Amino acid sequence: MAGLHPGSNFLGIEKQSDRVAKCNARAERLRLPNAAAIQGLGDESLKHFPSSCVSIFHLYFPDPWPKRRHSNRRVFQNEFLAEIRRILRADGVLRLMTDDAPYFDEMRELTREGWQEMPWNDGRETVMTAFEKTFRNRGQIPHQAALKAIPAGS
């Protein structure tokens, strides 16, 4: 994405340090000064961002923690969603993608109020993630939604 959109900055947040190192090494190797990754977890990472600084927030294939007793470990929860809303610009978009239907249903439930769906394809060229390629190669179509926050009082 950084190569396709050199006028935009891309920052990845990943909890696994080896993935962060791999991403940063690739950005350096490809000479992409507009791409970087940092190590972090959920809403705690987002609290360091200034308000209204993100145009598009991509959350693709987060760990679904499918066991009921582990569901509190999921990244997509009310606190995380509140931080996304805070850092998104007024015209910002939240893009969600997962292969886990129950988790997607939960995401949709959390965004039922205060968010409106918009077309996924907004004219910007995108690149498939490694996870997306894997699932599509298996014949699975990921669940996806593009959402825009509804301004308070609307």
C-alpha positions as CSV (number, residue, x, y, z in Angstrom):
1,M,0.0,0.0,0.0
2,A,2.8,2.4,0.8
3,G,4.3,1.9,-2.6
4,L,0.9,2.5,-4.3
5,H,0.3,5.6,-2.2
6,P,3.6,7.5,-1.7
7,G,1.8,10.6,-0.5
8,S,0.2,8.8,2.5
9,N,1.9,7.5,5.6
10,F,1.3,3.9,6.8
11,L,1.8,2.7,10.3
12,G,1.3,-0.8,11.4
13,I,0.7,-1.8,15.0
14,E,1.6,-5.4,15.8
15,K,2.0,-7.2,19.1
16,Q,4.7,-9.7,17.9
17,S,8.1,-8.1,17.7
18,D,9.4,-10.4,15.0
19,R,6.6,-9.3,12.7
20,V,7.4,-5.6,13.5
21,A,11.0,-6.2,12.6
22,K,10.1,-8.0,9.4
23,C,7.8,-5.2,8.3
24,N,10.3,-2.5,9.0
25,A,13.1,-4.4,7.2
26,R,10.9,-4.8,4.2
27,A,9.9,-1.1,4.2
28,E,13.6,-0.2,4.3
29,R,14.6,-2.8,1.6
30,L,11.8,-1.4,-0.7
31,R,12.8,2.2,0.2
32,L,9.4,3.1,1.5
33,P,9.9,6.0,3.9
34,N,6.1,6.3,4.3
35,A,5.8,2.9,6.0
36,A,6.7,1.7,9.5
37,A,5.5,-0.7,12.1
38,I,5.6,-0.4,15.9
39,Q,5.0,-3.0,18.6
40,G,1.9,-2.4,20.6
41,L,-1.4,-3.8,21.9
42,G,-4.9,-2.5,21.3
43,D,-6.3,0.7,22.7
44,E,-3.2,1.3,24.8
45,S,-1.2,1.9,21.6
46,L,-3.8,4.2,20.2
47,K,-3.8,6.5,23.3
48,H,-0.5,7.9,22.1
49,F,-1.9,9.2,18.9
50,P,-3.3,12.7,18.6
51,S,-7.0,13.1,17.9
52,S,-8.1,13.3,14.3
53,C,-4.8,12.2,12.8
54,V,-5.9,9.0,10.8
55,S,-7.6,8.9,7.5
56,I,-8.2,5.2,7.2
57,F,-7.8,2.6,10.0
58,H,-7.4,-0.9,8.8
59,L,-8.1,-3.8,11.2
60,Y,-7.5,-7.0,9.2
61,F,-7.7,-10.5,10.6
62,P,-7.3,-9.8,14.3
63,D,-6.9,-12.8,16.5
64,P,-10.4,-14.0,17.1
65,W,-9.7,-15.8,20.5
66,P,-12.6,-18.1,19.7
67,K,-13.0,-19.7,23.2
68,R,-15.6,-17.9,25.2
69,R,-13.3,-17.6,28.3
70,H,-10.7,-15.9,26.1
71,S,-13.0,-13.4,24.3
72,N,-11.8,-10.6,26.7
73,R,-8.5,-10.8,24.9
74,R,-10.0,-9.7,21.6
75,V,-8.6,-6.3,20.4
76,F,-12.0,-5.1,19.0
77,Q,-13.9,-4.0,22.1
78,N,-15.6,-0.8,23.2
79,E,-12.5,0.9,24.5
80,F,-10.6,0.1,21.3
81,L,-13.4,1.4,19.1
82,A,-13.6,4.6,21.2
83,E,-9.9,5.2,20.5
84,I,-10.3,4.5,16.8
85,R,-13.2,7.0,16.7
86,R,-11.0,9.6,18.5
87,I,-8.0,9.3,16.2
88,L,-10.1,9.1,12.9
89,R,-10.5,12.3,11.0
90,A,-14.1,13.6,10.5
91,D,-14.2,11.9,7.1
92,G,-12.1,8.9,8.3
93,V,-12.9,5.3,7.5
94,L,-12.6,2.2,9.6
95,R,-12.0,-1.0,7.5
96,L,-12.6,-4.3,9.1
97,M,-11.8,-7.7,7.7
98,T,-11.8,-11.2,9.2
99,D,-12.4,-14.8,8.3
100,D,-14.1,-15.5,11.7
101,A,-17.9,-15.0,11.3
102,P,-18.8,-14.9,15.0
103,Y,-16.1,-12.2,15.6
104,F,-17.3,-10.2,12.6
105,D,-20.9,-10.4,14.0
106,E,-19.5,-9.0,17.3
107,M,-17.7,-6.2,15.5
108,R,-20.8,-5.3,13.6
109,E,-22.8,-5.3,16.8
110,L,-20.3,-2.9,18.4
111,T,-20.5,-0.6,15.4
112,R,-24.3,-0.8,15.0
113,E,-24.8,2.6,16.7
114,G,-22.7,5.6,15.8
115,W,-21.3,4.2,12.6
116,Q,-22.6,4.0,9.0
117,E,-21.6,1.5,6.4
118,M,-20.1,2.7,3.2
119,P,-18.8,0.9,0.0
120,W,-15.7,-1.1,0.6
121,N,-14.3,-0.1,-2.8
122,D,-13.9,3.6,-2.5
123,G,-11.7,3.9,-5.6
124,R,-8.4,3.4,-3.9
125,E,-6.2,0.6,-5.0
126,T,-5.5,-1.9,-2.2
127,V,-3.2,-4.9,-1.7
128,M,-4.2,-8.2,-0.2
129,T,-2.7,-9.2,3.1
130,A,-0.9,-12.5,3.5
131,F,-3.8,-13.7,5.6
132,E,-6.4,-12.6,3.0
133,K,-4.4,-14.4,0.2
134,T,-4.4,-17.6,2.3
135,F,-8.2,-17.5,2.9
136,R,-9.1,-16.6,-0.6
137,N,-6.8,-19.4,-2.0
138,R,-8.8,-21.8,0.2
139,G,-12.0,-20.5,-1.5
140,Q,-13.1,-18.5,1.6
141,I,-14.4,-15.0,1.2
142,P,-13.4,-12.8,4.2
143,H,-16.1,-10.8,6.0
144,Q,-15.5,-7.1,5.5
145,A,-17.0,-3.8,6.3
146,A,-16.0,-0.2,5.7
147,L,-17.5,2.2,8.3
148,K,-17.6,5.9,8.9
149,A,-18.4,7.4,12.3
150,I,-21.6,9.3,12.5
151,P,-21.0,12.7,14.2
152,A,-22.4,13.1,17.6
153,G,-25.9,14.7,17.6
154,S,-26.6,13.5,14.0
